Amino acid sequence: MTELETLGKWLSESRRGVFFGGAGVSTESGVPDFRSVDGLYNQSYDYPPETIISHSFFVRDPEEFYRFYKEKMLWLDAKPNTAHKRLAEWEAAGKLEAVVTQNIDGLHQAAGSRRVYELHGSVHRNYCTKCRKAFDAAYVRNSEGSPRCDACGGLVKPDVVLYEEPLDGETVERAVEAIAAADLLIVGGTSLAVYPAAGLINYYRGDRLALINKTPTPYDSRADLILTGKIGALLGQIEL
């Protein structure tokens, strides 16, 4: 039995499966991983990405923060790919209990997934730092420079977890509960190098841990199944 066939069998037998995913899930939708080396950072920005999307930098220089954010992290025209769609289908079929994602693009919900735990927040939720008025992503994208609240003039901040900021406690708690109760954990499109998010898979207690990635991860030795390649291409071959 091939790795794909094994994963298909596990899925067919699953009742409480959980998918844990990272940036690689959305790259096939044209959303780049901002950490990837593309040569543009040194040409266009005076600071590394990790500095620009930190809480202290956002407070200190919101104009430069938003220049990077709009160019590199706000991909509102992206569409769900095969991976997003397959996961939504499996949830509807009663095989997947939840999706836990490190992504902020909202593509899992756009594909139809209903129970999605967004560890790092979402570009689709934004709020005024003074009066807390909510704004959608289009408001941020269409603003000149750093977006300001149309009610009080306060600076609008995306509901995205920046460096130096903690993860949302309730979201983490629900994700941990889902992973701990899972009878199948599929981890895909992530190098499992970003903490504390990557550490959540340590709560999985089962013996059906499948890792799908284009390159090795620190957790490969603990996996019960490893598939190498593009996650959309691989999941698209699995028929329940």
MDAnalysis code that builds the backbone (N, CA, C; Angstrom):
import MDAnalysis as mda
import numpy as np

u = mda.Universe.empty(720, n_residues=240, atom_resindex=np.repeat(np.arange(240), 3), trajectory=True)
u.add_TopologyAttr("name", ["N", "CA", "C"] * 240)
u.add_TopologyAttr("resid", np.arange(1, 241))
u.add_TopologyAttr("resname", ["MET", "THR", "GLU", "LEU", "GLU", "THR", "LEU", "GLY", "LYS", "TRP", "LEU", "SER", "GLU", "SER", "ARG", "ARG", "GLY", "VAL", "PHE", "PHE", "GLY", "GLY", "ALA", "GLY", "VAL", "SER", "THR", "GLU", "SER", "GLY", "VAL", "PRO", "ASP", "PHE", "ARG", "SER", "VAL", "ASP", "GLY", "LEU", "TYR", "ASN", "GLN", "SER", "TYR", "ASP", "TYR", "PRO", "PRO", "GLU", "THR", "ILE", "ILE", "SER", "HIS", "SER", "PHE", "PHE", "VAL", "ARG", "ASP", "PRO", "GLU", "GLU", "PHE", "TYR", "ARG", "PHE", "TYR", "LYS", "GLU", "LYS", "MET", "LEU", "TRP", "LEU", "ASP", "ALA", "LYS", "PRO", "ASN", "THR", "ALA", "HIS", "LYS", "ARG", "LEU", "ALA", "GLU", "TRP", "GLU", "ALA", "ALA", "GLY", "LYS", "LEU", "GLU", "ALA", "VAL", "VAL", "THR", "GLN", "ASN", "ILE", "ASP", "GLY", "LEU", "HIS", "GLN", "ALA", "ALA", "GLY", "SER", "ARG", "ARG", "VAL", "TYR", "GLU", "LEU", "HIS", "GLY", "SER", "VAL", "HIS", "ARG", "ASN", "TYR", "CYS", "THR", "LYS", "CYS", "ARG", "LYS", "ALA", "PHE", "ASP", "ALA", "ALA", "TYR", "VAL", "ARG", "ASN", "SER", "GLU", "GLY", "SER", "PRO", "ARG", "CYS", "ASP", "ALA", "CYS", "GLY", "GLY", "LEU", "VAL", "LYS", "PRO", "ASP", "VAL", "VAL", "LEU", "TYR", "GLU", "GLU", "PRO", "LEU", "ASP", "GLY", "GLU", "THR", "VAL", "GLU", "ARG", "ALA", "VAL", "GLU", "ALA", "ILE", "ALA", "ALA", "ALA", "ASP", "LEU", "LEU", "ILE", "VAL", "GLY", "GLY", "THR", "SER", "LEU", "ALA", "VAL", "TYR", "PRO", "ALA", "ALA", "GLY", "LEU", "ILE", "ASN", "TYR", "TYR", "ARG", "GLY", "ASP", "ARG", "LEU", "ALA", "LEU", "ILE", "ASN", "LYS", "THR", "PRO", "THR", "PRO", "TYR", "ASP", "SER", "ARG", "ALA", "ASP", "LEU", "ILE", "LEU", "THR", "GLY", "LYS", "ILE", "GLY", "ALA", "LEU", "LEU", "GLY", "GLN", "ILE", "GLU", "LEU"])
u.atoms.positions = np.array([
    [0.851, -1.197, 0.000],
    [0.000, 0.000, 0.000],
    [0.891, 1.253, 0.000],
    [0.617, 2.187, -0.903],
    [1.413, 3.412, -0.970],
    [1.063, 4.347, 0.191],
    [1.902, 5.375, 0.360],
    [1.638, 6.349, 1.426],
    [0.290, 7.030, 1.230],
    [-0.022, 7.380, -0.017],
    [-1.306, 8.027, -0.297],
    [-2.474, 7.098, 0.011],
    [-2.334, 5.855, -0.351],
    [-3.392, 4.881, -0.080],
    [-3.575, 4.691, 1.432],
    [-2.458, 4.680, 2.150],
    [-2.540, 4.553, 3.606],
    [-3.264, 5.743, 4.219],
    [-2.925, 6.946, 3.746],
    [-3.585, 8.134, 4.275],
    [-5.075, 8.122, 3.935],
    [-5.395, 7.683, 2.735],
    [-6.796, 7.573, 2.354],
    [-7.553, 6.591, 3.234],
    [-6.916, 5.494, 3.576],
    [-7.529, 4.508, 4.457],
    [-7.751, 5.086, 5.850],
    [-6.729, 5.763, 6.357],
    [-6.863, 6.392, 7.679],
    [-8.003, 7.403, 7.689],
    [-8.111, 8.189, 6.632],
    [-9.174, 9.184, 6.552],
    [-10.556, 8.529, 6.533],
    [-10.669, 7.455, 5.776],
    [-11.962, 6.777, 5.679],
    [-12.397, 6.203, 7.016],
    [-11.415, 5.879, 7.853],
    [-11.708, 5.304, 9.163],
    [-11.816, 6.371, 10.261],
    [-11.441, 7.593, 9.931],
    [-11.397, 8.657, 10.932],
    [-12.778, 9.206, 11.251],
    [-12.936, 9.650, 12.504],
    [-14.150, 10.347, 12.931],
    [-13.804, 11.671, 13.603],
    [-12.556, 11.802, 14.023],
    [-12.134, 13.019, 14.716],
    [-10.764, 13.474, 14.187],
    [-10.634, 13.508, 12.898],
    [-9.374, 13.940, 12.305],
    [-9.160, 15.434, 12.477],
    [-7.899, 15.838, 12.554],
    [-7.533, 17.250, 12.635],
    [-6.420, 17.512, 11.634],
    [-6.526, 18.645, 10.951],
    [-5.464, 19.069, 10.039],
    [-4.758, 20.270, 10.638],
    [-3.429, 20.213, 10.676],
    [-2.607, 21.318, 11.169],
    [-1.755, 21.804, 10.009],
    [-1.924, 23.057, 9.596],
    [-1.229, 23.518, 8.405],
    [-0.509, 24.837, 8.550],
    [0.410, 25.072, 7.604],
    [1.189, 26.305, 7.577],
    [1.182, 26.945, 6.201],
    [2.190, 27.773, 5.958],
    [2.236, 28.598, 4.756],
    [2.183, 27.786, 3.466],
    [2.744, 26.567, 3.492],
    [2.764, 25.745, 2.284],
    [1.390, 25.371, 1.762],
    [0.376, 25.466, 2.611],
    [-0.985, 25.160, 2.158],
    [-1.480, 26.236, 1.203],
    [-1.044, 27.475, 1.404],
    [-1.554, 28.583, 0.600],
    [-0.633, 29.014, -0.534],
    [0.590, 28.516, -0.562],
    [1.489, 28.932, -1.641],
    [0.958, 28.503, -3.011],
    [0.202, 27.395, -3.042],
    [-0.376, 26.954, -4.316],
    [-1.552, 27.829, -4.741],
    [-1.959, 28.748, -3.862],
    [-2.975, 29.745, -4.219],
    [-2.327, 31.063, -4.616],
    [-0.995, 31.066, -4.669],
    [-0.273, 32.271, -5.042],
    [0.066, 33.177, -3.876],
    [-0.148, 32.690, -2.646],
    [0.209, 33.467, -1.456],
    [1.633, 33.090, -1.069],
    [2.588, 33.988, -1.204],
    [3.982, 33.636, -0.911],
    [4.240, 33.545, 0.581],
    [5.190, 32.727, 0.938],
    [5.672, 32.664, 2.307],
    [6.622, 33.847, 2.484],
    [6.278, 34.795, 3.362],
    [7.086, 36.009, 3.459],
    [8.504, 35.728, 3.935],
    [8.742, 34.533, 4.501],
    [10.096, 34.208, 4.951],
    [10.978, 33.709, 3.808],
    [10.362, 33.336, 2.690],
    [11.157, 32.784, 1.596],
    [12.070, 33.853, 1.005],
    [13.191, 33.423, 0.509],
    [14.170, 34.357, -0.038],
    [13.796, 34.686, -1.481],
    [13.419, 35.953, -1.702],
    [13.092, 36.342, -3.083],
    [13.938, 37.524, -3.546],
    [14.860, 37.956, -2.719],
    [15.748, 39.031, -3.128],
    [15.158, 40.418, -3.052],
    [13.852, 40.522, -2.750],
    [13.207, 41.830, -2.769],
    [13.408, 42.615, -1.481],
    [13.592, 41.898, -0.378],
    [13.651, 42.584, 0.905],
    [14.819, 43.569, 0.962],
    [15.983, 43.113, 0.538],
    [17.149, 43.983, 0.600],
    [17.018, 45.180, -0.338],
    [16.241, 45.010, -1.403],
    [16.073, 46.089, -2.361],
    [15.022, 47.102, -1.900],
    [13.979, 46.617, -1.217],
    [12.824, 47.468, -0.940],
    [12.679, 47.901, 0.508],
    [13.297, 47.179, 1.430],
    [13.076, 47.457, 2.840],
    [14.400, 47.611, 3.588],
    [14.367, 48.482, 4.579],
    [15.569, 48.741, 5.367],
    [15.710, 47.798, 6.550],
    [14.680, 46.955, 6.778],
    [14.677, 46.050, 7.929],
    [14.249, 44.655, 7.482],
    [14.658, 43.622, 8.197],
    [14.204, 42.264, 7.871],
    [12.715, 42.120, 8.194],
    [12.034, 41.191, 7.522],
    [10.590, 41.013, 7.732],
    [10.215, 40.804, 9.192],
    [11.008, 40.004, 9.914],
    [10.672, 39.724, 11.309],
    [10.682, 40.981, 12.169],
    [11.477, 41.971, 11.784],
    [11.502, 43.240, 12.516],
    [10.285, 44.084, 12.164],
    [9.983, 44.150, 10.875],
    [8.883, 44.999, 10.414],
    [7.547, 44.548, 10.987],
    [7.324, 43.224, 11.050],
    [6.024, 42.758, 11.542],
    [6.095, 42.377, 13.022],
    [6.783, 43.215, 13.768],
    [6.813, 43.079, 15.223],
    [5.921, 44.154, 15.836],
    [5.479, 43.904, 17.052],
    [4.588, 44.850, 17.722],
    [5.260, 46.206, 17.916],
    [6.510, 46.180, 18.367],
    [7.202, 47.442, 18.635],
    [7.404, 48.257, 17.356],
    [7.678, 47.581, 16.228],
    [7.855, 48.307, 14.969],
    [6.527, 48.887, 14.498],
    [5.432, 48.123, 14.661],
    [4.100, 48.621, 14.286],
    [3.787, 49.920, 15.026],
    [4.098, 49.955, 16.304],
    [3.840, 51.150, 17.113],
    [4.758, 52.298, 16.706],
    [6.022, 51.964, 16.421],
    [7.023, 52.987, 16.132],
    [6.890, 53.563, 14.726],
    [6.610, 52.709, 13.752],
    [6.592, 53.158, 12.357],
    [5.461, 52.473, 11.586],
    [4.208, 52.832, 11.864],
    [3.084, 52.165, 11.196],
    [3.079, 52.343, 9.681],
    [3.620, 53.442, 9.184],
    [3.647, 53.664, 7.736],
    [4.499, 52.594, 7.040],
    [5.694, 52.353, 7.572],
    [6.567, 51.341, 6.977],
    [6.010, 49.941, 7.204],
    [5.423, 49.731, 8.381],
    [4.780, 48.444, 8.653],
    [3.749, 48.146, 7.581],
    [2.876, 49.103, 7.310],
    [1.799, 48.853, 6.352],
    [2.296, 48.785, 4.905],
    [3.400, 49.427, 4.621],
    [3.968, 49.291, 3.268],
    [4.347, 47.842, 3.015],
    [4.989, 47.223, 4.017],
    [5.354, 45.809, 3.899],
    [4.117, 44.918, 3.949],
    [3.232, 45.181, 4.890],
    [2.050, 44.351, 5.106],
    [1.173, 44.284, 3.851],
    [0.930, 45.426, 3.234],
    [0.070, 45.453, 2.042],
    [0.729, 44.763, 0.848],
    [2.045, 44.902, 0.737],
    [2.745, 44.320, -0.406],
    [2.995, 42.827, -0.251],
    [3.215, 42.369, 0.998],
    [3.685, 41.007, 1.212],
    [2.704, 40.085, 1.923],
    [1.712, 40.632, 2.608],
    [0.874, 39.773, 3.439],
    [-0.620, 39.899, 3.159],
    [-1.023, 40.850, 2.350],
    [-2.434, 41.077, 2.089],
    [-2.777, 40.626, 0.672],
    [-3.176, 39.364, 0.551],
    [-3.445, 38.767, -0.758],
    [-4.937, 38.459, -0.871],
    [-5.735, 39.530, -1.060],
    [-7.191, 39.390, -1.000],
    [-7.791, 38.776, -2.266],
    [-7.014, 38.684, -3.327],
    [-7.533, 38.095, -4.569],
    [-7.218, 36.607, -4.685],
    [-6.510, 36.054, -3.715],
    [-6.172, 34.628, -3.745],
    [-7.423, 33.775, -3.565],
    [-7.447, 32.631, -4.211],
    [-8.585, 31.708, -4.147],
    [-8.139, 30.382, -3.515],
    [-9.058, 29.695, -2.852],
    [-8.717, 28.398, -2.269],
    [-8.212, 27.427, -3.328],
    [-7.207, 26.637, -2.983],
    [-6.696, 25.634, -3.906],
    [-7.237, 24.250, -3.535],
    [-6.706, 23.239, -4.198],
    [-7.208, 21.881, -3.995],
    [-7.105, 21.434, -2.547],
    [-6.030, 21.809, -1.865],
    [-5.863, 21.406, -0.468],
    [-6.973, 21.981, 0.400],
    [-7.236, 23.279, 0.266],
    [-8.312, 23.901, 1.045],
    [-9.650, 23.215, 0.769],
    [-9.912, 22.964, -0.497],
    [-11.199, 22.381, -0.878],
    [-11.353, 20.951, -0.369],
    [-10.284, 20.171, -0.467],
    [-10.340, 18.793, 0.020],
    [-10.626, 18.754, 1.520],
    [-9.953, 19.611, 2.280],
    [-10.143, 19.628, 3.727],
    [-11.579, 19.992, 4.088],
    [-12.151, 20.931, 3.348],
    [-13.543, 21.309, 3.594],
    [-14.481, 20.146, 3.273],
    [-14.178, 19.416, 2.210],
    [-14.985, 18.243, 1.840],
    [-14.925, 17.175, 2.918],
    [-13.729, 16.967, 3.473],
    [-13.572, 15.927, 4.495],
    [-14.268, 16.318, 5.795],
    [-14.289, 17.600, 6.089],
    [-15.036, 18.041, 7.264],
    [-16.531, 17.793, 7.056],
    [-17.026, 18.144, 5.871],
    [-18.439, 17.948, 5.566],
    [-18.819, 16.470, 5.602],
    [-17.845, 15.611, 5.277],
    [-18.097, 14.168, 5.269],
    [-17.970, 13.545, 6.655],
    [-17.651, 14.358, 7.657],
    [-17.540, 13.855, 9.017],
    [-16.216, 13.191, 9.344],
    [-15.192, 13.458, 8.527],
    [-13.882, 12.846, 8.749],
    [-12.930, 13.775, 9.500],
    [-13.063, 15.066, 9.279],
    [-12.212, 16.045, 9.935],
    [-13.026, 16.819, 10.966],
    [-12.477, 16.921, 12.154],
    [-13.137, 17.657, 13.230],
    [-12.789, 19.147, 13.176],
    [-11.569, 19.454, 12.754],
    [-11.143, 20.852, 12.772],
    [-9.904, 21.059, 11.918],
    [-9.688, 22.325, 11.546],
    [-8.452, 22.755, 10.896],
    [-7.768, 23.738, 11.834],
    [-6.506, 23.482, 12.123],
    [-5.687, 24.400, 12.906],
    [-4.667, 24.996, 11.939],
    [-4.660, 26.310, 11.793],
    [-3.792, 26.905, 10.781],
    [-2.926, 28.021, 11.341],
    [-1.730, 28.120, 10.785],
    [-0.837, 29.234, 11.086],
    [-1.033, 30.371, 10.090],
    [-1.877, 30.158, 9.090],
    [-2.082, 31.149, 8.046],
    [-3.105, 32.202, 8.458],
    [-3.009, 33.368, 7.832],
    [-3.869, 34.494, 8.185],
    [-4.742, 34.930, 7.015],
    [-4.795, 34.112, 5.948],
    [-5.450, 34.536, 4.710],
    [-6.935, 34.207, 4.608],
    [-7.469, 33.390, 5.503],
    [-8.889, 33.073, 5.473],
    [-9.323, 32.124, 4.371],
    [-8.370, 31.475, 3.705],
    [-8.725, 30.629, 2.562],
    [-9.417, 29.331, 2.980],
    [-9.163, 28.853, 4.174],
    [-9.872, 27.646, 4.633],
    [-11.376, 27.931, 4.746],
    [-11.728, 29.080, 5.325],
    [-13.140, 29.442, 5.424],
    [-13.740, 29.688, 4.043],
    [-12.968, 30.309, 3.152],
    [-13.467, 30.571, 1.804],
    [-13.771, 29.275, 1.063],
    [-13.035, 28.205, 1.396],
    [-13.255, 26.904, 0.748],
    [-14.441, 26.165, 1.361],
    [-14.898, 26.615, 2.530],
    [-16.049, 25.970, 3.154],
    [-15.787, 25.314, 4.503],
    [-14.548, 25.334, 4.978],
    [-14.275, 24.773, 6.302],
    [-14.968, 25.630, 7.358],
    [-15.597, 24.970, 8.305],
    [-16.394, 25.690, 9.297],
    [-15.675, 25.838, 10.637],
    [-14.937, 24.823, 11.057],
    [-14.235, 24.897, 12.336],
    [-12.752, 25.101, 12.062],
    [-12.339, 26.357, 12.083],
    [-10.958, 26.727, 11.772],
    [-10.391, 27.534, 12.935],
    [-9.286, 27.060, 13.477],
    [-8.620, 27.759, 14.562],
    [-7.397, 28.469, 13.996],
    [-7.483, 29.786, 13.926],
    [-6.431, 30.599, 13.315],
    [-5.445, 31.053, 14.397],
    [-4.353, 30.344, 14.519],
    [-3.386, 30.609, 15.583],
    [-2.769, 31.997, 15.490],
    [-2.592, 32.480, 14.275],
    [-1.926, 33.773, 14.093],
    [-2.871, 34.871, 13.651],
    [-4.180, 34.640, 13.803],
    [-5.155, 35.673, 13.484],
    [-5.571, 35.673, 12.023],
    [-6.129, 36.799, 11.572],
    [-6.646, 36.885, 10.212],
    [-6.576, 38.311, 9.679],
    [-6.199, 38.432, 8.414],
    [-6.164, 39.752, 7.770],
    [-7.575, 40.307, 7.582],
    [-8.577, 39.447, 7.686],
    [-9.953, 39.882, 7.441],
    [-10.588, 40.563, 8.643],
    [-9.915, 40.522, 9.785],
    [-10.398, 41.221, 10.982],
    [-9.412, 42.332, 11.328],
    [-9.915, 43.530, 11.455],
    [-9.087, 44.690, 11.782],
    [-9.860, 45.584, 12.738],
    [-9.153, 46.284, 13.591],
    [-9.865, 47.092, 14.569],
    [-9.088, 48.358, 14.907],
    [-9.830, 49.379, 15.311],
    [-9.227, 50.642, 15.731],
    [-8.595, 50.445, 17.098],
    [-7.352, 50.871, 17.246],
    [-6.654, 50.691, 18.513],
    [-7.164, 51.644, 19.590],
    [-7.997, 52.632, 19.220],
    [-8.544, 53.570, 20.210],
    [-9.986, 53.226, 20.592],
    [-10.876, 53.118, 19.611],
    [-12.296, 52.900, 19.924],
    [-12.764, 51.479, 19.643],
    [-11.891, 50.651, 19.067],
    [-12.155, 49.230, 18.789],
    [-13.150, 49.002, 17.658],
    [-13.473, 50.005, 16.880],
    [-14.362, 49.793, 15.730],
    [-13.727, 48.793, 14.772],
    [-14.546, 47.914, 14.201],
    [-14.044, 46.857, 13.307],
    [-14.034, 47.311, 11.852],
    [-13.065, 46.821, 11.105],
    [-12.935, 47.134, 9.683],
    [-12.561, 45.869, 8.919],
    [-12.974, 45.794, 7.649],
    [-12.617, 44.631, 6.839],
    [-11.270, 44.866, 6.154],
    [-10.799, 43.829, 5.479],
    [-9.475, 43.903, 4.865],
    [-9.429, 44.892, 3.704],
    [-10.557, 45.056, 3.009],
    [-10.582, 45.989, 1.889],
    [-10.340, 47.421, 2.368],
    [-10.859, 47.738, 3.541],
    [-10.654, 49.083, 4.110],
    [-9.169, 49.341, 4.314],
    [-8.476, 48.322, 4.821],
    [-7.036, 48.448, 5.048],
    [-6.294, 48.561, 3.721],
    [-6.639, 47.697, 2.785],
    [-5.940, 47.698, 1.493],
    [-6.125, 49.023, 0.755],
    [-7.316, 49.596, 0.825],
    [-7.627, 50.792, 0.046],
    [-7.216, 52.089, 0.730],
    [-6.713, 51.988, 1.935],
    [-6.314, 53.195, 2.661],
    [-4.976, 53.714, 2.147],
    [-4.768, 55.001, 2.316],
    [-3.475, 55.598, 1.984],
    [-2.560, 55.460, 3.194],
    [-1.413, 54.868, 3.006],
    [-0.492, 54.698, 4.116],
    [-1.079, 53.805, 5.192],
    [-0.935, 54.218, 6.443],
    [-1.503, 53.431, 7.536],
    [-2.978, 53.799, 7.707],
    [-3.863, 52.811, 7.762],
    [-5.303, 53.078, 7.854],
    [-5.696, 53.715, 9.184],
    [-6.578, 54.670, 9.096],
    [-7.075, 55.357, 10.280],
    [-8.578, 55.154, 10.411],
    [-9.043, 55.103, 11.648],
    [-10.462, 54.888, 11.924],
    [-11.289, 56.055, 11.404],
    [-12.378, 55.754, 10.695],
    [-13.228, 56.811, 10.159],
    [-14.157, 57.408, 11.214],
    [-14.089, 56.856, 12.433],
    [-14.933, 57.373, 13.514],
    [-14.144, 58.267, 14.468],
    [-12.928, 57.802, 14.852],
    [-12.181, 58.574, 15.853],
    [-10.782, 58.962, 15.401],
    [-10.339, 58.439, 14.265],
    [-9.010, 58.788, 13.761],
    [-7.880, 57.945, 14.314],
    [-8.226, 56.932, 15.124],
    [-7.208, 56.070, 15.698],
    [-6.573, 55.166, 14.650],
    [-5.396, 54.645, 14.971],
    [-4.695, 53.741, 14.067],
    [-5.401, 52.387, 14.033],
    [-5.635, 51.861, 12.844],
    [-6.265, 50.552, 12.680],
    [-5.180, 49.480, 12.651],
    [-5.400, 48.421, 13.403],
    [-4.440, 47.319, 13.468],
    [-5.094, 46.037, 12.987],
    [-4.390, 45.251, 12.167],
    [-4.939, 43.948, 11.768],
    [-4.952, 42.988, 12.952],
    [-5.955, 42.126, 13.002],
    [-6.049, 41.122, 14.064],
    [-5.129, 39.960, 13.719],
    [-3.858, 40.283, 13.614],
    [-2.808, 39.330, 13.258],
    [-1.788, 39.332, 14.383],
    [-1.337, 38.152, 14.779],
    [-0.356, 38.056, 15.861],
    [1.014, 38.458, 15.325],
    [1.507, 39.570, 15.815],
    [2.821, 40.059, 15.413],
    [3.898, 39.460, 16.310],
    [5.136, 39.535, 15.849],
    [6.244, 39.148, 16.720],
    [6.168, 39.991, 17.983],
    [6.506, 39.410, 19.108],
    [6.444, 40.009, 20.446],
    [5.040, 39.951, 21.052],
    [4.067, 39.457, 20.307],
    [2.706, 39.341, 20.823],
    [2.378, 37.875, 21.119],
    [1.576, 37.616, 22.151],
    [1.191, 36.233, 22.459],
    [0.080, 35.744, 21.543],
    [-0.032, 34.427, 21.399],
    [-1.164, 33.858, 20.689],
    [-2.427, 34.053, 21.530],
    [-3.573, 34.069, 20.861],
    [-4.844, 34.191, 21.573],
    [-5.086, 32.933, 22.408],
    [-5.279, 33.121, 23.703],
    [-5.391, 31.986, 24.614],
    [-6.554, 31.070, 24.311],
    [-7.716, 31.625, 23.980],
    [-8.895, 30.802, 23.708],
    [-8.712, 29.981, 22.440],
    [-8.116, 30.590, 21.415],
    [-7.868, 29.868, 20.165],
    [-6.910, 28.704, 20.394],
    [-5.849, 28.951, 21.148],
    [-4.876, 27.900, 21.448],
    [-5.548, 26.778, 22.230],
    [-6.368, 27.127, 23.212],
    [-7.036, 26.124, 24.040],
    [-7.933, 25.215, 23.204],
    [-8.684, 25.806, 22.307],
    [-9.572, 25.002, 21.450],
    [-8.777, 24.128, 20.486],
    [-7.684, 24.663, 19.965],
    [-6.832, 23.885, 19.065],
    [-6.216, 22.705, 19.791],
    [-5.744, 22.933, 21.005],
    [-5.149, 21.866, 21.806],
    [-6.182, 20.786, 22.103],
    [-7.388, 21.184, 22.447],
    [-8.452, 20.218, 22.734],
    [-8.740, 19.347, 21.515],
    [-8.805, 19.965, 20.346],
    [-9.087, 19.221, 19.117],
    [-7.960, 18.246, 18.797],
    [-6.705, 18.708, 18.927],
    [-5.559, 17.854, 18.622],
    [-5.464, 16.701, 19.611],
    [-5.695, 16.989, 20.884],
    [-5.589, 15.954, 21.912],
    [-6.642, 14.868, 21.735],
    [-7.799, 15.218, 21.194],
    [-8.886, 14.250, 21.026],
    [-8.896, 13.588, 19.649],
    [-7.962, 13.977, 18.775],
    [-7.968, 13.494, 17.389],
    [-7.598, 12.023, 17.282],
    [-8.246, 11.323, 16.338],
    [-7.841, 9.948, 16.032],
    [-6.930, 9.899, 14.799],
    [-6.726, 11.078, 14.175],
    [-5.817, 11.213, 13.043],
    [-5.363, 12.659, 13.008],
    [-4.055, 12.882, 12.901],
    [-3.511, 14.228, 12.782],
    [-2.700, 14.318, 11.498],
    [-3.143, 15.177, 10.609],
    [-2.428, 15.430, 9.355],
    [-1.766, 16.799, 9.468],
    [-0.461, 16.829, 9.335],
    [0.293, 18.077, 9.407],
    [0.837, 18.360, 8.020],
    [0.532, 19.538, 7.472],
    [0.957, 19.792, 6.101],
    [1.354, 21.231, 5.823],
    [2.312, 21.401, 4.929],
    [2.706, 22.718, 4.469],
    [3.372, 23.570, 5.523],
    [4.058, 22.940, 6.463],
    [4.743, 23.694, 7.509],
    [6.066, 23.027, 7.838],
    [7.064, 23.850, 8.095],
    [8.385, 23.337, 8.467],
    [8.434, 22.967, 9.937],
    [7.358, 23.293, 10.671],
    [7.283, 23.028, 12.114],
    [8.467, 23.653, 12.846],
    [8.800, 24.871, 12.426],
    [9.927, 25.576, 13.029],
    [9.492, 26.828, 13.777],
    [8.207, 27.209, 13.663],
    [7.715, 28.427, 14.304],
    [6.981, 28.066, 15.589],
    [7.526, 28.533, 16.686],
    [6.924, 28.250, 17.996],
    [6.283, 29.521, 18.556],
    [5.247, 29.403, 19.391],
    [4.793, 28.161, 20.021],
    [3.849, 27.295, 19.184],
    [3.446, 27.783, 18.008],
    [2.454, 27.052, 17.220],
    [2.861, 25.608, 16.935],
    [4.105, 25.403, 16.483],
    [4.545, 24.056, 16.111],
    [4.471, 23.084, 17.274],
    [4.663, 23.594, 18.476],
    [4.648, 22.723, 19.638],
    [3.286, 22.122, 19.954],
    [2.232, 22.642, 19.320],
    [0.889, 22.133, 19.628],
    [0.705, 20.681, 19.215],
    [1.454, 20.221, 18.224],
    [1.250, 18.837, 17.792],
    [1.754, 17.845, 18.840],
    [2.470, 18.352, 19.836],
    [2.904, 17.476, 20.931],
    [1.727, 16.993, 21.773],
    [0.581, 17.641, 21.605],
    [-0.597, 17.225, 22.370],
    [-1.317, 16.043, 21.722],
    [-0.914, 15.677, 20.518],
    [-1.540, 14.532, 19.844],
    [-1.128, 13.236, 20.531],
    [-2.096, 12.400, 20.864],
    [-1.827, 11.177, 21.618],
    [-1.998, 9.905, 20.782],
    [-2.393, 10.063, 19.545],
    [-2.674, 8.888, 18.728],
    [-1.452, 8.331, 18.021],
    [-1.693, 7.351, 17.157],
    [-0.603, 6.694, 16.431],
    [-0.795, 6.800, 14.919],
    [-1.503, 7.858, 14.509],
    [-1.678, 8.119, 13.082],
    [-1.333, 9.584, 12.811],
    [-0.048, 9.856, 12.853],
    [0.466, 11.196, 12.578],
    [1.071, 11.204, 11.177],
    [0.453, 11.958, 10.278],
    [0.926, 12.044, 8.893],
    [1.511, 13.428, 8.640],
    [2.742, 13.477, 8.122],
    [3.399, 14.732, 7.793],
    [3.507, 14.873, 6.284],
    [3.046, 16.019, 5.778],
    [3.119, 16.298, 4.343],
    [3.870, 17.613, 4.156],
    [5.023, 17.553, 3.517],
    [5.807, 18.770, 3.313],
    [6.783, 18.538, 2.164],
    [7.284, 19.633, 1.596],
    [8.235, 19.500, 0.494],
    [9.653, 19.225, 0.986],
    [9.917, 19.574, 2.259],
    [11.239, 19.361, 2.839],
    [11.092, 18.695, 4.204],
    [12.156, 18.104, 4.735],
    [12.086, 17.457, 6.045],
    [11.727, 18.436, 7.156],
    [11.176, 17.896, 8.241],
    [10.837, 18.708, 9.413],
    [11.478, 18.093, 10.659],
    [11.557, 18.858, 11.749],
    [12.133, 18.319, 12.989],
    [11.304, 17.180, 13.587],
    [10.071, 17.004, 13.110],
    [9.194, 15.993, 13.679],
    [9.107, 14.720, 12.830],
    [9.901, 14.638, 11.772],
    [9.805, 13.485, 10.867],
    [9.999, 12.156, 11.594],
    [10.898, 12.139, 12.564],
    [11.192, 10.872, 13.254],
    [10.016, 10.396, 14.089],
    [9.101, 11.286, 14.387],
    [7.949, 10.920, 15.195],
    [6.717, 10.591, 14.361],
    [6.816, 10.809, 13.048],
    [5.658, 10.598, 12.182],
    [5.420, 9.120, 11.909],
    [4.151, 8.755, 11.755],
    [3.784, 7.393, 11.369],
    [3.689, 7.266, 9.851],
    [3.637, 8.426, 9.180],
    [3.536, 8.447, 7.722],
    [4.108, 9.767, 7.230],
    [4.968, 9.708, 6.201],
    [5.550, 10.918, 5.628],
    [5.293, 10.940, 4.131],
    [4.733, 12.068, 3.658],
    [4.531, 12.267, 2.229],
    [5.286, 13.520, 1.823],
    [6.031, 13.435, 0.740],
    [6.846, 14.554, 0.286],
    [6.308, 15.097, -1.032],
    [6.059, 16.418, -1.054],
    [5.560, 17.044, -2.268],
    [4.626, 18.189, -1.957],
    [3.996, 18.720, -2.997],
    [3.039, 19.810, -2.835],
    [1.741, 19.255, -2.250],
    [1.259, 19.894, -1.213],
    [0.137, 19.335, -0.478],
    [-1.149, 19.298, -1.290],
    [-1.392, 20.312, -2.130],
    [-2.602, 20.300, -2.945],
    [-2.604, 19.162, -3.948],
    [-1.453, 18.946, -4.577],
    [-1.333, 17.867, -5.557],
    [-1.535, 16.508, -4.909],
    [-1.038, 16.371, -3.673],
    [-1.166, 15.083, -2.985],
    [-2.586, 14.847, -2.477],
    [-3.163, 15.810, -1.791],
    [-4.509, 15.624, -1.266],
    [-5.535, 15.474, -2.378],
    [-5.253, 16.101, -3.509],
    [-6.176, 15.991, -4.631],
    [-6.303, 14.571, -5.183],
    [-5.342, 13.722, -4.857],
    [-5.371, 12.345, -5.351],
    [-6.141, 11.392, -4.433],
    [-6.554, 11.894, -3.268],
    [-7.237, 11.049, -2.302],
    [-8.742, 11.162, -2.470],
    [-9.367, 10.068, -2.766],
    [-10.822, 10.019, -2.916],
    [-11.388, 9.134, -1.801],
    [-12.347, 9.669, -1.070],
    [-12.971, 8.874, -0.008],
    [-14.136, 8.064, -0.550],
])
